[in-house]
Amino acid sequence: MPRLLHSLFISAALLGTPAAVLLAPAASAADATAAQPASYKQEELEQLVAPIALYPDSLVAQILMASTYPLEVVQAQRWRKANPKYSGAELEKAVNQQPWDASVKSLTAFPQVLDMMNDKIDWTQKLGDAFLADQKRVMDAIQVLRQRAQASGNLKSGAEQTVSTQSSNGEQIIIIQPAQPETVYVPVYNPTVVYGSWPYPYYTPYYWYPPGYAYSGAAFGFTAGLIVGGAFWGWGNCNWGGGNIDIDINNNFTRVDHYKRSSNGSWQHNAEHRRGVEYRDQGTRERYRNQQPGAATRDANRDAYRGRADNARQDLGKMSPEQRDAINHDAANRDRDGSQNRPQTSDRATGTRDASRDAARPQPATRDSGTRDSSRAQTTSRDTPRSSNSLNNVNSPSVDRAASQRGASSRASTGSRSGGSVQRPARSGGGRR
């Protein structure tokens, strides 16, 4: 019995948990997975991808990857705004010195896209969360919107882009590519117009026009062409049939961030670049928790915690009901003893504090204030509260004599100030004197 109690209390102390709590059974893995929220609705996915669904495939891939790192997107936009003159090889060299994910770095070639993602940062994070939760459904939603735009006559080939159709697994896939490989035109459009009548009035999509953009009234337009190097940004592409993003793992620009995690050529999220931004659901958090900074130390502490808790539960399982009652009784006694041993404020200290407070209060100025204050100081005990002192002095002969002497002294001092004698007023009327 003593050994079991000792083990229990040691375990409780290490865990920082009352012993009674250890009696509860451990949570199961099924309970943890049950806490996951429902997946995104189809209308939510279409709302999220509508602003970028008509962008060139490679740019769509870069945006989807970068959206999973919203804090780095904000940092990159601020850096690009402070360095607007960088371009071409000079930009590539400068941005490679930054600690961001390669997908975020590549977007510095598209300042207007970074501006949009920064201005609509809540949308950016939601888009990234949806992509992490289910890449294939996000990419399928993009294809649904491309088909609507094409059916509405707003998606076609031209001088800026090439639109083509391919078959994949029995489905028609719409491909959008720049007309010239190293010159990219970013589309500008209102999603509630370009796809025809928007079918979800409660899920209106975001739309964004770049500052200074001259809106001509057309449903679909482009920004000025941006000359970018293929090695800088064209290393990611949408694998529509597979429902993921393919990357060039041999590209010098992406090797550091993706090579060791993408031996099969498919993009993998890097939790180190999440920079502490919370994931949307528990399933995603568990999937990437081992990649986050400090994960090894955190997991070691968690395993040690679980080991101590399991040992304590095993000890409790061997105890009889009487032994458990004894543990609870002992814990209650220790709590009661602790409350009784707390320091209490003494009456002596209370009286001293009250006397100090009264001394600090301003007193009304009268002729007899000096005499009265002196007399009160002589008759008030320093160690007794005023409330008790006033009751103890009632009917005390010594106090009565002191009061009589004070009165005589006061009358004598008043008389001396008025000429040496006390003048009584004369009586009026005819009565006896």
N, C-alpha and C positions, 0 to 999 in steps of 0.2 A: 504493500500500500504506500509507504513513504516514497519508495523509488518511483512509482507511477505518478504520484502527485508532483514530485520534483521534476520529472520529465515533462509533465503537462504544463507546469508553470514556466519552466524554461522555454518551452516552445511558444507559449502565449506571449512571453516577454519579447522573444526574438521577432515574432510576427507583429507585435504591437496590437494584439487582438485579445479581448476578454476570453477567458477560458471557455465560457459557455458558448461562444460563437463557433468554437471548433467542433461542437457537437453536430453542426449542420452538415449535410452531405455535400460533396464537391459537385460543382456545376458540370454538366455533360457537354460534349462537343455539339450535340444536337441543339442544346439551348442556345449556344453561341450563334450557330448558323441560322436559327429561326429569327434572330434579330435583324436580319438583312431586309432592307426595304424592297418594295416591289420594283420591277424593272421599268424603264421608261416606256411610256405609251408611244404608239406610232406617230400620233399627232405631235407629241413633244419632240421626237427625233426629227421630224420634218421641219418643225419650227427652228430647231437648233442649226440644222445644216443648210437651211434656205439661203442665208447670206453668202455662202461660199460654194454651193453646189455647181454653179456654172463657171467656176474658175478652171484653168488648165489642170490636168490631172496631177502633175508634179507639184504645183502650188497647193492644191488640196491636200496632198500627202504631207507637205511641210507644215501646213497649218494644223492638221489633225495631231501630228506628233508634238508640235510646240505647245498646243493648247493644254497638254497634260502637265506643263510646267508654267503655270500662270505668273508666278512671282518673277521668273527669269524673263518672261515676255515684257513685264513692266520695266525691269532693269534694262533690257535691250532697247526698248523704245526711248527711254531717257538718254541712254548712251548715244543712240543714233541722232536724237534731236540735238545733242551737244556737239556732234561731229557730222554735220550735214555735207561736208565737202569730200568725204571719203567716197571713192568709187573704184570699181574694177579690182585690180590686183592689190592696190593700196588698202582698200576696204577689207579684202580677204585677210591680208596680213595683220591689220589692226584688230579685227574682230576675233581672230584666232588667239589673241592674248587674253581674251575674256574667259571666265570659268563656266559659261553656259553650255547647255546641250547643243549639239551640232544643228538640230532642227531650228532652234531659236537663233543661232548665229546666222543661218542661211536667210532668215527673214529680214535681216538688216539690209539686204539688197532690195527690199520692198518696203520703204518707209511708210507708205500709205496703209499697207496691210497691218504693220505694227501699230500705227495710230489707231486703226479700227479696233484691233484686239485690246489695246490699252484703254480706249474710251469705253468699250463695252466689256470690261473685265469680268463682270458677272456672267455674261454670255460665254466668254472664253473658258472660264472654269467649268461651266456646265457642259460645254461641248467636249472638253477633255475628259470629264467624268463619264459622260456617255460613251465616249470612244474606249476608255479603259474597261468599262463594264461589258461592252459587246461591240467589237469592231465590225463584225459582219453586218449587224442590223443598221449601224450608222452608215456604212457604205451602200447598203441596199436602199436606204432612204434617199441618198444622193441620186441614185439611178432613177428612182421614182420621180423625183423632181425634174431631172433632166428630160425625161420622157414627156412630162407635162409641158415644159418650156418648148420643146421641139414641136409638140402637137399644137401649141398656141402660135407657132411661127416666130418665136423669139430666140431660137437657138439654131444657128446655121454657120457654115464656113464663110470666111471672108479674108481680108488682108491681114487681120490680126490673129486669127485662129483657124484651126482646121477641126471640123466636127465629123467623126466617122462612127460607124456602127459595126460591132463585131458580135459573134455568137459565142456564148460560153455556157456550157452545161445546159444547152437548149434554151437559153435566155438571150435576149438582145441587150448588149451592153453599149452605151454611148461613151465614146472616147473624145476628149477635148485636148488638143495640143497646140502650142504656139505655131504659127505659120512659119516663123523663122526660129530655129532652135535656141539662139542666144538672145533673142529680143522678145520680151514678155509684155503683153498688154493685159492689165488687170481689169476685168469687167466691172461695170458700175450699173446697178439696176435696183429697182424696188421689188422685193420678193412678193409683195401682195398683188403685183401687176404682171410680172414677167411669166409667172406660172399659170396665168389665167385666173379665174375666180378662186380665191383662197378658200379652201373648204372648212377651215377650222377657226371660226370667229373668236373662240376663247384662247387660241394659241397663235396670236398674231406674231409673225417673225420680225426680228430686228432688221433694219436696213440702215445704211450709212453712206453718205456722200462725202468724198474727200473735200477738204477746204479748198475753195477756189475752183471747184469743178463746175463747168458751164453746162447746166442741165438744159437739154434741147427739147425735152418733152418725149423723146423716144423711150421705149420700154427697156432698151438695152444699149449700153455705150461702153467706152473704154477710157482708161487713163492714158497718158502718154506712154509710149513704149519704153521699157527699161532694158538696157543692155546688161546681161548678166552672164557670167561664165558657167558652163555646164558643170564643172567640177565643184563650183561653189554652192549650187542649189539643186541641180538636177539629179542628185544621187538617190532620191526617193521616188517611188511611183506606186500608184494604186493597183493592187492585184484584185480586180473586181470579182473574178471567179472564185478566188480563195478567201475573199472577205478580210484581207489584211493589207499591210504595206510592205512592199519589197524594197530593200535598200542595197546599194552597191557597197559591199563590205571591203572592197579593195580600194575605195576612194580615200585618198590621203586626208581629206577633210573630215571623214566620219570614222576613221579607223580607231581613234582614241576612245570615242564614246560608245561605239557599237560593235566593234569587231569581236570582242571576247564573248558577247552575249548573243550574237546573231550569226552563228556559223552556218545556219540554214538559209541565210539571206532575208529573213523576215524581221521586221522591226520589233524591238522589245523595249518596254518602258524602263527607264532608269530612275529608281526612287531617290537616288542621291541628288538629282536635280529638282526634286519636288520642293526642296528648301523648307520643309516643315508645314507646307500647306496640307490641310486635312483632306483625306479622301472621303468620298461621298458615303460609301457603305462599308460595312464590316468585312464583307467578302473581299473587296479590293484592298482594304487595309491589311488583311491577313496575307494576301497574295504577295504584297511588296514589302512587308514589314522587315524581312531579313536583309533587304538592301539598304534600309535607312541607316544613317550615321548612328553609331552607338548600339546597333542591334545585337552584336555579340555580347556586350556587357549586360544589356537589358535582359536577354534571354537567359544568361547565366544566373542573374539575380532572380528571375522568375522561377527557374528550375530549382534553385536552392529554397525559395519560398515554398514551392509546392512540396519539396521533400520534407521540410520541417512540419508542414501542415499534415502530410500523410502520416508521419511518425506519431504526431500528437493524436491523430484520429485512431491509429492502431492502439495506442495506449488507452484511449477512452473506450475502445471496443472491448478491451479486456476487463474493464471495471464493472462492478456490480452497481445496481441502482443506489445502494447505500453509500458506496464510495463517491459516486457523482454528487449525491446530496451533500456529502461532507465537503467536497470541493466548493460547491456553491455557497455553503454556510461559511467556509473559511474566507472566501472572497468578500462576502457581505460584511464579515467582521472587520476585515482589513479596510474596507471603504468607510465603515463607521468609525473605526479608530482614527483614520486619517482626518475625518471631519472634526472629531473631538479635539484633536491635537493642534488645530489651527489657532494662531494667536488671537486672543480676545482683547478688546479695548477696555482698560480698567476705569472704574469710577474716578480714581485720582487723576488719571490723564484727561478724562472728560471735563472735570472741574477746572483744571489748569487751562484747557483749551477755551472754555467758556469765559474764564476771567480775562484771558488775553484778548478775546474777541471784544469784550465789553470795554477794555482799556483802549482799543483802537477806534471805538465809535466816538464821533464828536458829541460833546455834551453842551446843552444850552447855557449860554453865558448869563449869569445872575450875580448879584452882589455877594451872595453867600456861597457861590459855587466852590470857592477855595476851601471854606470851612466844612461844607457838606462833603466834598470829595475826600478831605483829610479824615473826617470822622468815619466815612464809609470804609476807607482803606484800613482803619484800625479795627473795625468790627467784622470785616469779612475774612473768613479763613481762606488761605491760599489753596488748601488741599481739599476743600469741600465744595461741591457744586452749589450754585446760587439757589437753586430751587430747594435743596435740602437745608441750607443755612437760614433761609427766611422762615421756615417752619420751626427750626430748633430754637430760635431766639424769642418766640412768642412766650410771654409771661415769665421771662428770665429776669430776676432782680438786678443782676449786674448790668444788663442791658438797659433796664429802666433808669438806674442811677446815671449811667453814661449819657442817656438821652436828656435827663434833667440838667446835668452839668453843661451839655452842649447848648441847651436852650438859654440858660443863664448867661453863658459866655457870649452867645449871639446877641442878647438884649443889651448887655453891657457895651459891646462893640458898636451897636447901633446908636446907643445914647451918646457915646463919645464922639461919634461923627456928627451928631446934630447939636453940639454945644455943651455937652457934659452932663445934661440931665434929661430925663424923659418927661416930656410935657404931655399931660393927659388933657383931652378936650373937655371944656366946661360943659356942665349939663344945662340944658335950657328948660324953661318952665319954672314953676313955683314949688317944686318938690323939695324934700329935705336933702341937705348936702351930706 
